């Protein structure tokens, strides 16, 4: 498993660094994150994550949510993901367990 534990004050998060290629890998992340939050950067996500028609993002994030794993996905602020993904991004920012962010800060 490729990850690093990040600590900022009282907050801890596990940053996933391995390539993700299948939504079923969400279970692997859940087992690695017991008691931690999860941070995923756009660099480890497959292109399918950003193509809503592939259903990868929804399926993947839903599996993490089913286990109540608080997840932050940092996407590339410079990239145009399209109108539909923008709508998904706005909706995901209001979520309780999954957030899509433009910056790690």
C-alpha positions in Angstrom: 0.0 0.0 0.0 1.3 3.4 -1.0 0.3 6.1 1.5 1.7 8.7 3.9 0.1 9.8 7.2 -0.2 13.6 7.4 -0.5 15.4 10.7 -1.6 19.0 11.1 -2.3 20.0 14.7 -5.0 17.6 16.0 -6.0 16.5 12.5 -4.6 13.4 10.9 -5.2 12.2 7.3 -3.9 9.4 5.2 -2.7 10.6 1.8 -3.1 7.9 -0.8 -0.2 7.8 -3.3 -0.8 4.6 -5.2 -2.4 4.5 -8.6 -6.2 4.0 -8.5 -7.7 2.2 -11.5 -10.8 0.5 -10.3 -13.7 1.6 -8.0 -13.3 -1.7 -6.0 -10.0 -0.3 -4.7 -12.2 1.9 -2.4 -12.3 -1.1 0.1 -8.5 -1.2 0.2 -8.4 2.5 1.1 -11.0 2.0 3.8 -8.9 -0.8 5.4 -5.8 1.4 5.3 -7.7 4.4 6.8 -9.1 2.9 10.0 -9.5 6.0 12.2 -8.0 8.4 9.7 -9.4 10.8 7.1 -8.4 10.2 3.4 -6.7 12.6 1.0 -6.4 11.7 -2.7 -4.7 13.9 -5.3 -5.8 14.1 -8.9 -2.4 12.6 -10.0 -3.4 9.1 -8.7 -6.9 9.1 -10.2 -7.7 7.5 -13.6 -9.0 9.7 -16.4 -12.4 7.9 -15.9 -12.8 9.6 -12.6 -13.4 12.9 -14.4 -15.7 11.4 -17.1 -19.0 11.2 -15.3 -20.4 8.9 -18.0 -17.9 6.2 -16.7 -19.6 6.3 -13.3 -16.2 5.8 -11.7 -16.3 8.9 -9.4 -19.8 8.3 -8.2 -19.2 4.6 -7.6 -15.8 5.1 -5.9 -16.9 7.9 -3.6 -20.1 6.1 -2.7 -18.2 3.1 -1.5 -16.1 5.3 0.7 -19.2 7.1 2.0 -20.8 3.7 2.8 -18.0 3.2 5.3 -18.3 6.8 6.5 -14.8 7.6 5.5 -14.2 11.4 5.3 -12.5 11.9 2.0 -11.0 14.9 0.3 -10.1 14.7 -3.4 -7.8 17.5 -4.7 -8.3 18.2 -8.3 -6.2 20.3 -10.7 -7.5 23.9 -10.6 -6.0 24.7 -14.0 -7.8 21.9 -15.9 -11.2 22.3 -17.5 -13.2 19.2 -16.6 -16.3 20.2 -18.4 -19.7 21.6 -17.4 -21.2 18.4 -16.0 -18.1 17.7 -13.8 -18.3 21.3 -12.6 -21.9 20.6 -11.5 -20.8 17.5 -9.8 -18.0 19.4 -8.1 -20.4 22.0 -6.7 -22.6 19.2 -5.4 -19.7 17.3 -3.9 -18.5 20.4 -2.0 -21.6 20.2 0.1 -21.2 16.6 1.0 -20.7 15.3 4.5 -18.1 12.6 3.7 -16.6 13.5 0.4 -15.2 16.8 -0.7 -13.6 17.8 -4.0 -11.1 20.6 -3.5 -9.0 22.8 -5.7 -6.1 23.0 -3.3 -4.4 21.0 -0.5 -4.5 24.0 1.7 
